[in-house]
Amino acid sequence: MNALNSFPLDMSVVPGTRHYTLLNSNDELPEDSELAFLHSVISDVDARLACLEEEISTIQEKLMLSVPRLASHLAMLAMPSDADARLACLDETSTIQEKLMLLEKERVSLSSYRARNKAILSPLRRMPPEVLGDIFWRTVPSKSEAQRTLNFFLVESPWTLTQICSRWREISLSIASLWSRIIVDYRTACHYPVSLVEAQIHRSRVQKLEIHFHGSDAADPCPQTQIFQLLLQHSSRWEALHLTLTPEIIPHLTALPAGFPSLKRLYIQWNSQESQTIIDCFRVAPSLVDLCVFNKYRPLAITHPTHQLTHYFLVGPWEEHRRILKLAHNLIEAHIAVKFDDEPWPQPDEPITLPHLRGLHVSRPRCLDYLKAPALEGLGFYVRQDDPPDIRHLESFIGRSACPLRKLCLRGFADVPTTTQILETLPSITELVIFNKSKRAAREKTNALVEALTVSDRLGTVIAPHLSVLLFACGRENDIGHQTYIQMVESRWQAAECALKSAALLIQLGPPLDSATFSSLDTLRQEGLDFWLLQGPGVAKEMNALVHAPSWMR
C-alpha cells in the first residue's frame, strides 16, 4: 500500500470556526485547551510531509535513471512503424513528471499550512505588551537613518508597526514616545503629507517632541511653510529642534510670541547667501542648555540664554565667541569655529575662565590665548596645510589651565613635526585622534605620521609610548596605507615600552579591506588588543561624532 494513502490529510478549515479565526489572525491567542489540537494538526502535517518527501525522492530517482534508458530506447524506435511505441514511452515519462509536479505543489501547500499553524503557537503572540513595546522602540530609525530614507512615513517604524496586526497597532499607538521624533527633510525628494504629520503629532499626545525640520530653497516653499506652521502650533512641547532655515519660514518663527518653555537642544542652520534679521525668539527658552549655530556664508545673529548653556557650537567671528564665552560659565563642551572675521586678533587680557569645560575644539589654536579651562580633558583643533600651528599657544594654555588633558584630536593636515612636538610637550595625552582630509598632501602627511609612530630599531626613540588609544579616520580607503597602519599598530602593541590598549580605523569610502589585512586585525584582537574597524557610508556619522561635533549631536 502507498505510504501517502496511509496519511491522508484534509487542509480545509471551515470559516467561522475557532481554528479558522486563529489561522487568519496575527495576534489572536490560543486557549490552553486548544494547544493539544494545534499540536495534533502540526503532527499530522509532519507525517504527511515525510511521506511526500519519500515519494518525491523516489520519483526523482526514478526519473534520473529512466532518462538515459528512454533516450536509448527512443533511438531504437526510429522507424515510422514505431510511432505508437515512441508515444507510449513519452506518455509514461510525462505522467511521471506530472505526478512529481503535483506532489511538489502539495508539499508547498502543506509547508505553508504547517507554518500558519506553527505561528499560532509563536511566543511572540504571548509576549507582554511592555516587552513588545521596548522592542518596538528599538526599531525606530536613528536621526541619520531616517534622513537617508525616502518615503520615511510609509516604510519605517513606527508607521510600519501599525500595519502588522491589530495587537501591534494597538501597542504602537499606546506608546507616545514612539511618535515623538518628527523628521521633515526637504533637502531630499521626500513628500510629507500634512495629514500624516498631523497624525504623528496626535499620536505623540503630550510627549515632548524632537523636531527635525530641514527646509530647502530648491523645493516648493508652500508645503514647507504649511508643515512648519503646523509644527509651530506645538512649539511648547519642543524638547529638541534641528532646523535648517529658509527665507519663507523665518517670519513664522520670529513671530512666535510664547517662547519655547521645553526646548533643551537647538541646532539651527542657514545655508543662504541672503542676509537676515536677528532671530530673537529663543531668548525665552528657560530649559535651553545645548546650542549649535551654523551659517555657510555669513554670521547668523541669534539671541539665546547664554548663561544656561552647557554645550555650545558656533561658526562666527572671534568677538562673538568671546562675548558668549564670557557669559557661559556652565559650559561642559564647546566647539569654536572662527569665521567671517577680518579684524586682527585683539591683545589677550584677563583669560576667560571656563571652570566646568571638559571638551574643547577650536578651528584656530590662537583662540587658546584667551581661555583658561582647569577641568579640560579633551582638546581638538584644525591643522592648516601651509600654516602649521604655533605650539606656544597650546603650551601657554596648558600651563595657565593646569588641566588633566588626556585626549588630543587633530583634523585637516596633521604632520609629523606638529604631532610629535605636541605629544612630547604634553605627556599627559593618552588618546590620539587623527582625521586628515582626502587630499594628496594630507595622505602623504598621514602615512608619514603612521610611519613615525611605528616602533622600529632603525628609528630609535619611540614617539609617545604613553599613548593607550589611537584612532585614524579617513575619507577614502587609499588615504592611508593599510599595511603601514597594521605594522604601526602591531609594533606598538608588541613593544614592552608602549601602553597601547585600543586602536581604531574609520574609512568612509572605498572597497572593503583585503583578506590579509583582516587576518592581521583578527590576530591582534585574539591577542587582546581592543581594535575596531568601521567602513562604509555610515562611518561619516561616527567620524563627525568623534572628531567634530558636540556629543549631543552624535
Backbone torsions as a table, in degrees:
resi	resn	phi	psi	omega
1	MET	NA	135.5	-179.9
2	ASN	-61.3	134.3	-177.9
3	ALA	-62.1	-31.8	179.8
4	LEU	-63.4	-34.9	-179.8
5	ASN	-70.0	-18.3	-179.5
6	SER	-78.9	-18.8	-177.7
7	PHE	-129.2	63.1	175.4
8	PRO	-67.3	149.9	-176.7
9	LEU	-144.6	127.8	177.8
10	ASP	-102.2	113.5	-177.7
11	MET	-93.7	1.9	180.0
12	SER	-71.6	134.4	179.5
13	VAL	-123.0	125.1	-174.6
14	VAL	-73.0	125.8	176.2
15	PRO	-57.3	142.1	179.6
16	GLY	94.9	-16.0	178.0
17	THR	-79.3	164.1	179.9
18	ARG	-63.6	-39.3	179.6
19	HIS	-62.5	-40.1	179.6
20	TYR	-62.6	-42.2	179.6
21	THR	-62.9	-44.2	-179.7
22	LEU	-64.8	-39.7	-179.1
23	LEU	-66.8	-30.9	-173.5
24	ASN	-105.2	22.0	176.6
25	SER	-132.1	144.4	178.2
26	ASN	-93.6	-9.6	-173.9
27	ASP	-133.6	0.5	178.9
28	GLU	-69.4	128.1	-178.6
29	LEU	-89.0	130.2	176.2
30	PRO	-73.6	145.6	174.7
31	GLU	-74.0	157.4	178.6
32	ASP	-59.1	-34.9	-179.0
33	SER	-69.5	-15.8	-178.4
34	GLU	-93.3	-10.6	-175.3
35	LEU	-64.4	-41.0	-179.3
36	ALA	-61.8	-41.4	178.9
37	PHE	-62.5	-44.3	-178.7
38	LEU	-65.1	-41.0	177.9
39	HIS	-64.0	-36.4	179.4
40	SER	-68.2	-37.3	176.9
41	VAL	-62.0	-46.7	-179.7
42	ILE	-63.9	-39.2	178.5
43	SER	-63.0	-43.0	178.1
44	ASP	-63.3	-40.2	178.6
45	VAL	-64.7	-41.5	179.2
46	ASP	-61.1	-41.2	179.5
47	ALA	-63.8	-44.9	178.9
48	ARG	-63.9	-41.2	179.2
49	LEU	-64.1	-38.1	179.0
50	ALA	-62.8	-42.5	177.5
51	CYS	-65.3	-39.8	178.3
52	LEU	-61.5	-46.2	-179.5
53	GLU	-58.8	-42.0	-180.0
54	GLU	-64.5	-44.8	-179.0
55	GLU	-66.2	-42.3	179.5
56	ILE	-63.4	-42.6	179.2
57	SER	-61.9	-41.2	179.2
58	THR	-62.9	-45.8	-178.5
59	ILE	-66.7	-41.6	179.2
60	GLN	-61.6	-40.7	178.1
61	GLU	-65.3	-40.5	179.1
62	LYS	-62.8	-41.8	179.3
63	LEU	-65.4	-40.8	-179.4
64	MET	-62.4	-37.9	-180.0
65	LEU	-77.6	-29.2	-173.5
66	SER	-83.6	-23.6	-176.3
67	VAL	-60.8	-48.8	178.2
68	PRO	-62.5	-40.1	179.8
69	ARG	-65.7	-39.1	179.9
70	LEU	-63.5	-42.9	-180.0
71	ALA	-62.5	-41.8	179.0
72	SER	-66.1	-41.3	-178.8
73	HIS	-65.9	-41.6	179.7
74	LEU	-65.6	-33.6	178.3
75	ALA	-65.1	-30.4	179.1
76	MET	-77.8	-20.8	-179.0
77	LEU	-101.8	58.8	-175.0
78	ALA	-91.3	-13.3	-177.0
79	MET	-79.2	151.5	176.8
80	PRO	-56.2	-32.9	-179.3
81	SER	-68.9	-13.4	-179.3
82	ASP	-93.7	10.1	-174.4
83	ALA	-59.8	-45.0	-178.9
84	ASP	-61.1	-40.2	179.8
85	ALA	-66.4	-38.8	178.3
86	ARG	-63.4	-44.5	179.8
87	LEU	-62.7	-37.9	179.5
88	ALA	-63.3	-41.7	178.4
89	CYS	-63.9	-44.6	-179.6
90	LEU	-66.1	-39.3	178.2
91	ASP	-61.9	-40.3	179.8
92	GLU	-62.2	-44.2	179.0
93	THR	-65.1	-42.2	179.5
94	SER	-62.4	-39.1	178.9
95	THR	-62.9	-41.1	178.9
96	ILE	-64.7	-42.3	-179.8
97	GLN	-65.8	-39.5	178.2
98	GLU	-64.6	-39.7	177.9
99	LYS	-63.2	-40.2	178.7
100	LEU	-63.1	-42.6	179.1
101	MET	-62.1	-41.3	179.2
102	LEU	-64.5	-41.5	179.5
103	LEU	-65.8	-40.8	179.2
104	GLU	-66.7	-36.9	176.8
105	LYS	-64.1	-41.6	178.2
106	GLU	-64.9	-36.2	179.1
107	ARG	-62.9	-43.1	178.0
108	VAL	-61.7	-44.7	-179.5
109	SER	-64.0	-42.9	179.1
110	LEU	-65.0	-40.8	179.8
111	SER	-62.6	-40.2	177.8
112	SER	-65.3	-43.3	179.5
113	TYR	-62.6	-39.9	178.8
114	ARG	-65.0	-44.8	-178.8
115	ALA	-61.3	-38.6	-180.0
116	ARG	-67.1	-39.5	177.4
117	ASN	-70.4	-37.9	178.8
118	LYS	-64.3	-36.5	-179.4
119	ALA	-62.7	-29.1	178.8
120	ILE	-62.7	-30.6	-178.5
121	LEU	-89.9	0.6	-176.2
122	SER	-59.2	134.8	176.6
123	PRO	-60.2	-21.8	-179.2
124	LEU	-59.8	-31.9	179.5
125	ARG	-70.7	-23.3	-178.3
126	ARG	-100.2	1.6	-177.4
127	MET	-65.6	132.6	179.7
128	PRO	-58.7	144.6	-178.0
129	PRO	-56.5	-36.9	-178.1
130	GLU	-68.1	-34.3	177.1
131	VAL	-70.1	-44.6	178.1
132	LEU	-61.5	-38.6	178.4
133	GLY	-63.3	-38.7	177.6
134	ASP	-64.7	-39.7	176.6
135	ILE	-63.4	-42.9	179.1
136	PHE	-57.9	-43.4	-178.4
137	TRP	-60.6	-35.6	-179.0
138	ARG	-73.9	-11.7	177.9
139	THR	-89.9	-10.6	-179.3
140	VAL	-67.0	127.5	-177.8
141	PRO	-61.7	147.7	173.2
142	SER	-68.1	172.6	-179.1
143	LYS	-59.7	-46.6	-177.6
144	SER	-68.8	-37.5	178.0
145	GLU	-64.0	-43.2	-179.3
146	ALA	-64.8	-37.8	-178.1
147	GLN	-73.0	-20.1	177.9
148	ARG	-88.5	-7.0	-172.7
149	THR	-101.6	121.7	175.0
150	LEU	-73.6	154.7	-179.1
151	ASN	51.8	44.1	-174.8
152	PHE	-52.5	-40.8	-175.7
153	PHE	-62.3	-30.2	-168.2
154	LEU	-93.9	-32.0	-168.1
155	VAL	-114.7	0.4	-176.8
156	GLU	-117.8	162.6	172.8
157	SER	-68.1	143.3	8.8
158	PRO	-90.1	-5.7	-175.3
159	TRP	-60.2	-42.8	-176.9
160	THR	-68.0	-23.9	179.6
161	LEU	-64.5	-28.7	-177.8
162	THR	-76.9	-5.9	-175.0
163	GLN	-105.6	1.3	-176.3
164	ILE	-82.1	-56.2	-179.9
165	CYS	-161.3	169.1	-175.6
166	SER	-64.5	-35.8	-179.2
167	ARG	-67.6	-45.0	178.1
168	TRP	-62.5	-40.3	179.1
169	ARG	-62.4	-44.3	-178.8
170	GLU	-62.5	-43.3	-178.6
171	ILE	-68.3	-45.4	-178.2
172	SER	-64.1	-35.9	178.3
173	LEU	-73.0	-21.2	-179.1
174	SER	-82.5	-12.7	-176.8
175	ILE	-103.1	97.6	-175.2
176	ALA	-62.5	-32.9	-176.8
177	SER	-66.1	-22.7	177.0
178	LEU	-62.5	-26.0	-172.8
179	TRP	-106.3	9.2	-170.8
180	SER	-85.0	-14.3	177.7
181	ARG	-99.1	113.1	-177.2
182	ILE	-112.9	119.2	-176.6
183	ILE	-118.6	119.7	177.6
184	VAL	-128.5	113.1	-174.0
185	ASP	-126.3	102.5	-179.9
186	TYR	-84.9	2.3	174.4
187	ARG	-77.2	-13.0	175.0
188	THR	-104.3	-175.6	-178.9
189	ALA	-89.4	14.8	-175.6
190	CYS	-68.1	150.7	173.7
191	HIS	-115.7	131.8	-175.9
192	TYR	-120.2	96.9	177.9
193	PRO	-62.3	135.5	-179.9
194	VAL	-58.8	-37.7	-177.3
195	SER	-62.0	-36.3	180.0
196	LEU	-72.9	-38.6	176.7
197	VAL	-63.8	-41.9	176.4
198	GLU	-60.4	-42.6	-179.7
199	ALA	-63.2	-41.6	-179.5
200	GLN	-65.9	-41.8	177.4
201	ILE	-61.2	-42.9	179.9
202	HIS	-63.0	-41.0	-178.0
203	ARG	-71.1	-24.1	177.6
204	SER	-75.3	-10.2	177.8
205	ARG	51.3	-120.5	-177.2
206	VAL	-99.0	10.6	-178.6
207	GLN	-63.3	143.5	173.2
208	LYS	-63.7	143.5	-171.9
209	LEU	-106.7	142.6	171.1
210	GLU	-109.4	107.9	-172.7
211	ILE	-102.9	129.1	171.8
212	HIS	-121.8	103.9	179.9
213	PHE	-122.8	113.4	-178.0
214	HIS	-116.9	101.5	178.6
215	GLY	-77.6	165.6	-178.9
216	SER	-145.5	133.2	175.9
217	ASP	-68.4	-20.6	-177.5
218	ALA	-83.8	-12.1	-178.0
219	ALA	-101.2	162.5	178.5
220	ASP	-59.5	123.0	-176.6
221	PRO	-71.6	-23.2	-174.7
222	CYS	-62.3	-54.2	178.6
223	PRO	-64.4	-31.2	177.7
224	GLN	-63.1	-46.5	179.7
225	THR	-63.5	-39.8	-178.8
226	GLN	-63.3	-46.4	179.3
227	ILE	-65.9	-42.5	-177.6
228	PHE	-64.9	-39.1	176.5
229	GLN	-63.1	-37.0	176.5
230	LEU	-62.9	-44.6	179.5
231	LEU	-65.3	-36.8	-179.9
232	LEU	-61.5	-28.0	179.2
233	GLN	-62.9	-18.3	-177.9
234	HIS	-117.8	25.0	-176.1
235	SER	-63.3	-23.3	178.4
236	SER	-66.5	-17.8	179.8
237	ARG	-99.8	-2.6	-179.0
238	TRP	-66.7	122.3	174.5
239	GLU	-102.3	-32.1	177.0
240	ALA	-139.0	138.5	179.9
241	LEU	-134.5	118.4	171.0
242	HIS	-109.1	112.2	-168.1
243	LEU	-130.3	124.3	169.9
244	THR	-103.8	115.3	-172.5
245	LEU	-78.8	154.2	167.1
246	THR	-134.6	159.4	-179.3
247	PRO	-57.4	-30.1	-175.2
248	GLU	-74.5	-30.0	-175.4
249	ILE	-94.4	-15.5	-179.3
250	ILE	-58.1	-45.9	-179.9
251	PRO	-59.1	-35.5	180.0
252	HIS	-70.3	-34.3	179.1
253	LEU	-70.7	-48.1	-175.6
254	THR	-72.4	-19.1	-179.9
255	ALA	-80.8	-7.1	-177.5
256	LEU	-70.6	120.9	-174.2
257	PRO	-89.7	-22.9	-167.0
258	ALA	-82.6	-14.4	-176.8
259	GLY	80.3	-167.7	-174.3
260	PHE	-131.4	84.7	-172.8
261	PRO	-66.1	-25.3	-175.4
262	SER	-104.4	-6.4	-171.8
263	LEU	-68.0	122.2	178.3
264	LYS	-108.7	-33.7	-174.6
265	ARG	-128.2	129.8	-178.9
266	LEU	-131.7	121.9	172.3
267	TYR	-120.9	116.0	-176.3
268	ILE	-127.9	132.0	-172.0
269	GLN	-132.9	142.5	179.5
270	TRP	-133.6	117.1	-174.8
271	ASN	-107.2	6.6	-176.8
272	SER	-93.5	152.4	176.3
273	GLN	-82.1	-9.4	179.1
274	GLU	-68.3	146.8	174.1
275	SER	-77.3	161.4	-179.1
276	GLN	-143.9	158.5	178.9
277	THR	-77.4	170.8	178.7
278	ILE	-66.0	133.0	175.7
279	ILE	-95.0	104.3	-174.3
280	ASP	-112.6	11.4	-177.5
281	CYS	-71.8	-16.5	-178.4
282	PHE	-91.4	7.3	175.7
283	ARG	-59.2	-39.3	179.5
284	VAL	-98.7	86.7	178.9
285	ALA	-146.3	77.6	-170.8
286	PRO	-64.2	-15.6	-178.8
287	SER	-103.4	-3.7	-173.4
288	LEU	-67.7	123.3	178.0
289	VAL	-128.0	-21.5	-177.5
290	ASP	-117.4	124.4	-176.0
291	LEU	-133.5	132.1	173.7
292	CYS	-134.5	123.2	-179.3
293	VAL	-126.7	123.7	-177.3
294	PHE	-135.4	132.9	174.3
295	ASN	-137.1	131.8	-174.7
296	LYS	-77.1	-32.3	-169.6
297	TYR	-115.2	-28.4	-176.4
298	ARG	-155.6	161.6	-179.8
299	PRO	-60.9	144.3	176.9
300	LEU	-104.2	112.8	-177.3
301	ALA	-82.6	117.7	-177.7
302	ILE	-144.9	133.0	177.0
303	THR	-93.7	148.1	-176.6
304	HIS	-159.9	160.5	177.5
305	PRO	-76.7	83.3	-170.5
306	THR	-57.9	-40.1	-174.0
307	HIS	-64.1	-17.0	-178.4
308	GLN	-86.5	-19.2	-166.6
309	LEU	-65.0	136.9	171.7
310	THR	-113.5	-24.2	178.4
311	HIS	-131.6	134.3	-168.2
312	TYR	-145.5	130.7	178.9
313	PHE	-140.0	118.7	-177.1
314	LEU	-144.5	137.1	171.2
315	VAL	-107.1	115.7	-177.0
316	GLY	-179.5	-178.7	179.6
317	PRO	-65.0	154.7	-177.9
318	TRP	-61.7	-38.3	-178.7
319	GLU	-62.1	-33.5	176.7
320	GLU	-68.6	-42.2	175.3
321	HIS	-59.0	-46.0	-176.4
322	ARG	-61.9	-42.0	179.0
323	ARG	-60.9	-43.2	-178.4
324	ILE	-69.5	-44.8	-175.9
325	LEU	-62.7	-31.4	178.8
326	LYS	-65.1	-23.9	-178.0
327	LEU	-101.8	-19.0	-172.4
328	ALA	-92.8	69.9	-175.6
329	HIS	-74.7	-12.5	-176.8
330	ASN	-98.1	8.4	-177.1
331	LEU	-60.5	135.3	173.5
332	ILE	-107.1	-31.4	-177.7
333	GLU	-144.0	136.5	-178.6
334	ALA	-141.9	140.2	173.9
335	HIS	-122.8	112.5	-174.4
336	ILE	-109.8	105.0	178.3
337	ALA	-108.1	109.0	-177.9
338	VAL	-86.4	121.7	-178.1
339	LYS	-153.6	164.0	-179.2
340	PHE	58.6	40.2	-173.8
341	ASP	-127.6	108.7	177.8
342	ASP	-102.1	-5.4	-178.1
343	GLU	-79.5	146.6	175.5
344	PRO	-67.5	154.6	179.0
345	TRP	-65.2	132.9	178.8
346	PRO	-72.0	161.3	177.6
347	GLN	-68.2	126.8	179.4
348	PRO	-60.2	137.0	175.6
349	ASP	-121.5	-137.2	178.4
350	GLU	-61.9	121.9	-176.6
351	PRO	-64.7	148.5	176.4
352	ILE	-80.3	118.0	-178.5
353	THR	-91.0	126.1	177.2
354	LEU	-116.5	89.4	-167.5
355	PRO	-67.3	-24.2	-175.2
356	HIS	-107.1	1.3	-174.9
357	LEU	-67.2	126.2	179.6
358	ARG	-113.6	-28.6	179.8
359	GLY	-128.8	131.7	-177.3
360	LEU	-140.8	131.1	173.1
361	HIS	-127.8	128.5	-180.0
362	VAL	-124.1	142.8	178.1
363	SER	-76.1	-24.7	179.7
364	ARG	-134.3	124.1	-178.2
365	PRO	-58.0	-20.7	-178.9
366	ARG	-63.5	-22.6	176.6
367	CYS	-56.6	-28.9	-175.4
368	LEU	-65.8	-20.8	-179.4
369	ASP	-63.9	-19.3	-173.8
370	TYR	-106.2	4.7	-171.5
371	LEU	-124.0	158.9	172.6
372	LYS	-142.9	125.4	-175.0
373	ALA	-137.9	86.3	-174.2
374	PRO	-66.9	-17.4	-178.5
375	ALA	-105.5	8.1	-173.1
376	LEU	-64.7	132.0	178.7
377	GLU	-114.2	-29.7	-177.6
378	GLY	-130.8	134.8	-178.8
379	LEU	-134.5	136.6	176.4
380	GLY	-137.2	148.6	173.4
381	PHE	-154.8	165.5	-176.0
382	TYR	-93.0	133.8	177.3
383	VAL	-103.7	118.0	-177.7
384	ARG	-80.7	155.7	-171.9
385	GLN	-63.5	-49.1	-175.1
386	ASP	-112.5	16.2	-177.7
387	ASP	-140.8	76.3	-178.5
388	PRO	-61.5	146.6	-176.3
389	PRO	-67.5	148.0	175.1
390	ASP	-80.9	113.6	-174.9
391	ILE	-64.0	-17.1	-178.5
392	ARG	-66.4	-31.0	176.4
393	HIS	-60.6	-42.1	-178.7
394	LEU	-71.2	-42.9	-178.1
395	GLU	-62.1	-45.2	-178.7
396	SER	-67.7	-36.2	178.8
397	PHE	-64.6	-45.9	-179.7
398	ILE	-65.2	-41.2	178.6
399	GLY	-64.3	-39.5	-179.2
400	ARG	-71.5	-37.1	-175.7
401	SER	-83.5	-30.2	-175.2
402	ALA	49.7	48.3	-173.1
403	CYS	-96.8	157.9	179.4
404	PRO	-84.7	56.2	-175.5
405	LEU	-64.7	128.5	-179.9
406	ARG	-131.2	-15.8	-177.0
407	LYS	-123.7	133.6	178.5
408	LEU	-126.9	131.2	178.0
409	CYS	-122.5	124.3	178.9
410	LEU	-117.0	127.3	-180.0
411	ARG	-119.2	156.4	174.2
412	GLY	98.6	-100.6	-174.1
413	PHE	-131.7	57.5	-180.0
414	ALA	-63.9	124.2	-178.1
415	ASP	-114.8	175.8	-176.8
416	VAL	-65.5	-50.7	-177.6
417	PRO	-59.0	-46.0	-177.8
418	THR	-62.8	-49.0	-175.1
419	THR	-65.8	-46.6	-178.3
420	THR	-66.0	-37.0	179.1
421	GLN	-63.6	-42.1	179.3
422	ILE	-65.7	-45.7	-177.4
423	LEU	-65.1	-35.4	178.7
424	GLU	-74.6	-32.6	180.0
425	THR	-74.5	-32.3	-175.2
426	LEU	-120.1	79.7	-178.7
427	PRO	-66.8	-9.6	178.2
428	SER	-73.3	-16.0	-178.5
429	ILE	-73.3	121.2	179.0
430	THR	-115.9	-10.7	179.8
431	GLU	-123.8	128.1	-178.5
432	LEU	-125.7	127.1	177.2
433	VAL	-119.2	126.8	178.9
434	ILE	-120.1	123.5	177.0
435	PHE	-132.4	91.4	-178.8
436	ASN	-91.8	154.7	-178.8
437	LYS	-71.5	158.2	178.9
438	SER	-85.8	66.0	175.5
439	LYS	-131.9	156.7	-174.5
440	ARG	-57.1	-45.2	-178.9
441	ALA	-61.2	-40.3	179.8
442	ALA	-68.5	-39.2	178.8
443	ARG	-60.9	-42.4	179.7
444	GLU	-63.3	-41.7	179.5
445	LYS	-66.7	-39.0	-179.6
446	THR	-62.9	-49.0	-178.0
447	ASN	-67.5	-34.7	176.0
448	ALA	-65.0	-37.7	178.7
449	LEU	-68.0	-40.1	177.7
450	VAL	-60.8	-43.9	178.9
451	GLU	-64.2	-39.2	-179.5
452	ALA	-66.2	-32.1	179.9
453	LEU	-80.5	-8.9	179.8
454	THR	-73.5	133.4	177.5
455	VAL	-79.1	123.3	-176.1
456	SER	-149.1	140.4	175.9
457	ASP	-62.4	-31.4	-178.5
458	ARG	-66.9	-38.4	-177.8
459	LEU	-80.7	-20.6	178.3
460	GLY	79.8	-108.8	-175.0
461	THR	-61.6	136.7	178.3
462	VAL	-86.9	130.6	178.3
463	ILE	-79.6	126.6	174.2
464	ALA	47.4	61.8	178.7
465	PRO	-63.5	-16.4	-177.9
466	HIS	-77.1	-7.0	-179.0
467	LEU	-66.4	123.9	178.1
468	SER	-104.6	-19.3	-179.6
469	VAL	-130.7	129.5	178.6
470	LEU	-129.8	123.2	178.2
471	LEU	-129.6	126.4	174.3
472	PHE	-115.8	128.6	178.1
473	ALA	-119.1	132.2	-175.3
474	CYS	-131.0	147.2	176.3
475	GLY	-74.4	-38.0	-177.7
476	ARG	-131.2	157.3	-174.8
477	GLU	-66.4	-24.6	-179.8
478	ASN	-90.6	9.0	177.3
479	ASP	-74.7	-15.0	-178.3
480	ILE	-144.4	136.6	177.7
481	GLY	-72.6	118.0	-173.8
482	HIS	-61.7	-48.3	-178.1
483	GLN	-66.5	-37.7	177.3
484	THR	-62.5	-41.0	179.3
485	TYR	-65.8	-45.4	-179.9
486	ILE	-61.1	-42.1	179.3
487	GLN	-62.0	-39.7	178.8
488	MET	-63.0	-47.9	-178.6
489	VAL	-64.0	-45.4	179.4
490	GLU	-58.7	-44.3	-176.3
491	SER	-65.0	-39.8	-179.7
492	ARG	-74.8	-30.5	177.8
493	TRP	-70.1	-36.6	-175.9
494	GLN	-87.6	-20.8	-177.5
495	ALA	-72.4	129.2	-177.4
496	ALA	-64.5	-30.7	-176.6
497	GLU	-83.2	-4.8	-178.7
498	CYS	-98.2	148.5	-175.6
499	ALA	-104.5	14.8	-174.4
500	LEU	-59.3	128.3	177.0
501	LYS	-124.1	-26.9	-174.9
502	SER	-142.6	140.5	178.0
503	ALA	-144.2	152.9	-178.8
504	ALA	-148.3	149.8	176.4
505	LEU	-133.8	122.6	179.9
506	LEU	-116.2	124.4	-179.7
507	ILE	-129.3	121.5	-174.4
508	GLN	-81.0	-46.7	-173.9
509	LEU	-124.8	154.3	176.5
510	GLY	119.3	168.4	-179.7
511	PRO	-69.4	161.2	177.7
512	PRO	-59.9	155.0	177.0
513	LEU	-63.4	151.1	-178.5
514	ASP	-72.1	164.8	-175.0
515	SER	-63.2	-34.0	-179.6
516	ALA	-65.0	-40.6	178.5
517	THR	-65.4	-43.6	178.3
518	PHE	-61.2	-39.3	-180.0
519	SER	-63.4	-41.8	178.8
520	SER	-64.4	-41.0	179.1
521	LEU	-65.0	-40.6	-179.6
522	ASP	-64.3	-37.4	177.9
523	THR	-62.4	-42.4	178.9
524	LEU	-63.5	-39.6	178.5
525	ARG	-63.3	-44.1	-179.0
526	GLN	-63.7	-28.8	179.1
527	GLU	-79.0	-9.6	175.5
528	GLY	115.9	-4.4	178.6
529	LEU	-71.5	132.2	175.3
530	ASP	-80.4	93.1	-176.6
531	PHE	-119.9	136.6	175.9
532	TRP	-138.7	144.4	-177.6
533	LEU	-123.4	128.6	174.8
534	LEU	-122.6	130.9	-176.7
535	GLN	-145.0	137.9	178.1
536	GLY	125.2	174.4	-176.8
537	PRO	-58.0	-33.9	-178.8
538	GLY	-67.9	-11.5	-178.2
539	VAL	-67.6	-24.0	-179.2
540	ALA	-55.1	-39.8	179.4
541	LYS	-63.6	-43.4	-179.5
542	GLU	-66.3	-39.8	177.7
543	MET	-60.2	-46.8	-179.8
544	ASN	-60.4	-39.1	-178.8
545	ALA	-68.5	-42.0	-172.1
546	LEU	-78.7	-34.6	-169.4
547	VAL	-124.2	1.9	-174.7
548	HIS	-138.0	-58.3	-168.2
549	ALA	-85.1	154.2	171.4
550	PRO	-60.8	155.6	-174.2
551	SER	-60.1	-32.7	-176.5
552	TRP	-72.2	-13.2	178.0
553	MET	-95.5	-0.1	-173.8
554	ARG	-74.8	NA	NA
